[in-house]
Amino acid sequence: MSETLQQARPQHVPIPAESVPALLATAARAPSIFNTQPWLFRVTTNAIELYPDPSRRLRSDTSGREMLMSCGAALFGLRLAIRALGYQPAVGLLPDPERPDLLARVRLGVRAPMTEAERRMIEALPHRHTHRGPFEAGPLPKGLLIGLQHDAVVERASLALIDQRTAYSELAAIVARAASTLNADDRARADARHWVRPPGSTARDGVPASAIAESSGPRPGRLAQRDLDLGRGIAELTQDGPPAAATAILLTQADTRANWLRAGQALHRLLTHAASQWVAATLYSQPLESPPVRTLIRSRLGLPGAPHVLLQLGRAQTARPTARRSAAELLIPDQAR
């Protein structure tokens, strides 16, 4: 299900109308910054088009980079949903230069049965979620990290593993300094106040209090997390526990809109693969939202590409996914475009 294969031999197979709600619901299980779910879909007879929803863009996301990576993750989810129908997805990425808000057009391609790996990923979607609490002790399943690196390559990205003895301390120091600065930024704090939900909230977007950790700074083996609590005392998680089993950085060759979409697809693919083996990831996008920090991390760690997301991986048997909006809320009426 690589981008090259997706674009090969596209077919004009009608999208089954009865399958649209399930297709969009599966796409909407994607991870997104602050669980903003900043995507919209337009369904035509033969295609599903993906658009960003600027009303859900963070104030601090001045370039739209985080929004587009989130949309890329939803694109991978849509591709996976099409595989469940027994077709290869035929994807056109940024298909119309005169319509820059059209991020992708997805059609049903050739028929092909799902693989066992794809089936396991679909089964993992209900419990895949961004993990901010403690990990369980123990190493990752054998061969998983190599598999996650392969996932990234399939999506025209790469996953650089950080050596815990040397590069990790350098990375941790950069992230801690960046977090201290960015957590004090007015726009970032406004985003947290707007999108972090208080206990008991029934909102179907944003980050629930049950999914955020106390603002206690970095712990041994854990990078400094974004301050989502803001001193309100609503966090329900602690970071106490064993360190992460692995730290990695998701990269693409360049730092363009197309690469932001590819990074999002790669991120969702590898997170879902990991979740299929009950391995979760804490995501650190905040330091990389700053271009100077991205440049510093790339230079200091000698990375072979543009960094997009930091990940810490570990075993976690939790299954509390955040809520999602309904498929009907994600649709653009056909006559609107």
C-alpha positions, 0 to 999 in steps of 0.5 A: 500500500505504498504511494507508488502502488497507489498511483498505479492503474487507477480505476473508476470504480464507484464508491459504495454509498453504504460504505461511506460512513464506515470509510470516514469513521475509520479515517477519523480514527487518525491521530491529530494535534490536540485531537483537533481532527482538522479534516473534511471530506467530499464524496463524489461518485468515484472518489473521496477528496480530503481537505483541511478544516482551517477552523480547527487549526491551532493559533500557534500553527502559523504555517499549517504544518501541524494541520497538514500532518494531521490530515496526512494521518487521516489520509492513511486511515482512509487508505486502510479503510479502502483496503478493508473493502478489498481494493487498493487505494489509488491516491493523487496527492495535491492533485490540482495546483489551482486548488491548494486546499485539495490535499488528496483525491482517493479512488478505488483501484484494483481489487486485492484482498487485505493482508494479515498485517493490514487486518491486524492494524484495522483491529488495533484502531479502536485502542490506538491512542496517543500515550502520555502516561507511564509505560510498562516495564520490558523491551519491545516485541522482537523485530518491531522497531525494524518493522516500524522503520520499514513502515516509514520507508513505505510512506517515503519517510524514515524513522531514526532511532536515537541511541540511549547512551549518546544522542538521547541526552543531547536531544533531551536537553534541547527538548527541555529548553524548547518546552520551557520556552514554548510552554510560556508562549501565549498562543500555545497556552491559548491552544491548550486552554481551548482544546484540553477538556475538563473532567466530565466533558462530553466533547467529541474532540480535544484532549480529555483530562483522562489523557493528559499527564501532570506538569512535573517536567521530564523524568528519567528516560522520558522527554519533557512533555507539552504542558496541557494542564497549565496549573489547573490540576485537571490532569489524571495521569502521572509519568511515574514508571519505567522509562520508554523502551525506545526513542525515535524521530520521524523524518522526510527528505524535505520540509514541504507541504507534500512531505508534511502529508507523507509524514502524517501518513507514515506516523499513523501507519507506524503507530497503528502497527505498534498498537497491533502489538500493544505498544504505544507512543508518546508523541512530541510535536511541540519542539519541532513546531519551531523552525529553529529547533527543528534545524538545531535537532537536525544539526546536532543529531546529524539527521539525514532529513527534515524532522517532524515528530519525536516518539517514545515507545513502550508497552502499554495495555491501556485502551482508552481512545479519545472520542471522535466526531461523527462521519456526518460532521466531516462531510462537505456537501457536493454542491459546496465545491 
